[in-house]
Amino acid sequence: MAGRFAFQMPERRHESQPWFRLGQLDVSTTVLVTLMCAMSMVVWAINPRFLEPLALIPSRVFELQLWRVVTWPIPTQPTFWTIITLAIFWYFGREIEGLLGRNRFAWFLVLVTVIPGIIATLVNLPQFGLRPIQFAVFLTFIAQYPFARFFFGIPAWALGAVFLALETLQLLGLRDTRGLIFLLVTLATAAVVARSYGLAPTLARFVPALPVPGSDAASERRPKQRRSRPARSSGRTVVEGPWGGASPVPSADSVSMQAELDGLLDKISASGIDSLSNDEKRRLNDLSKRLR
């Protein structure tokens, strides 16, 4: 009976580094956002008007108060459902941040905030609160681990589909076209950024990976520059020949194999060993032996 209520969390292979510490608390990107939202609830209780400069009000954005496109998730009204929202964001945000690292996860949150914020401004849809970001983080976790088991053995993909369907049906029932556009843009942005960082392999057929800040696609030209770096010279000329004693010079094949090995190791670092196909695992083993 107890197994019905178990939640199967995939093994965490990565731990994110905190930005700083508050006493015994490691303040990572997830914790920092959660703390800011929690503090805003206290400010809301004192006077809600104090948080108005942070909310996304399209008319104010057109008056060049551009920071609102970034700060709109912070204003948080203290309600029971808000506490649930913060708890979900904190729990699943830590998992995504553990996979991406603090820098990439910070960029993930910025992009998932700014791009939908711009669209909300254009369609004249005021926004405040963390719930859209929390929903995007939650569905990103499900896209990464679609077969993780939630309560009563429900697979993650089924739970995500139900939540997404309920959210969509509610907006359709309210005839909230602008809200539906905002939801779709938020989730599409989260999917593209997640794929660009090597997450959500199940979406690879449908979602492109773009050169977003911090992604491998944005820096794919750098390894070529690194490989072409000239070796240090001691002032002596090495003449190739059949005799021994000359310092070994790396061949083009060894450099190519090292680059291929680095690419496989980067993929493991980003998405784990399970992200490799059987052929890639055999290739990894072969390259490791040949480059020893």
Secondary structure, DSSP 8 states (H G I E B T S, - for coil): -GGGG-------------SEEETTEEE-HHHHHHHHHHHHHHHHHH-GGGGGGGSB-HHHHTTT-TTHHHHTTS-----HHHHHHHHHHHHHHHHHHHHH-HHHHHHHHHHHHHHHHHHHHHTT--B-SSHHHHHHHHHHHHHHSTT-B-GGG-BHHHHHHHHHHHHHHHHHHTT-HHHHHHHHHHHHHHHHHHHHTT--GGGTTTS-----TTSTGGGTTHHHHHHT------S-----SSSS-S-----HHHHHHHHHHHHHHHHHHHH-GGGS-HHHHHHHHHHHHHT-
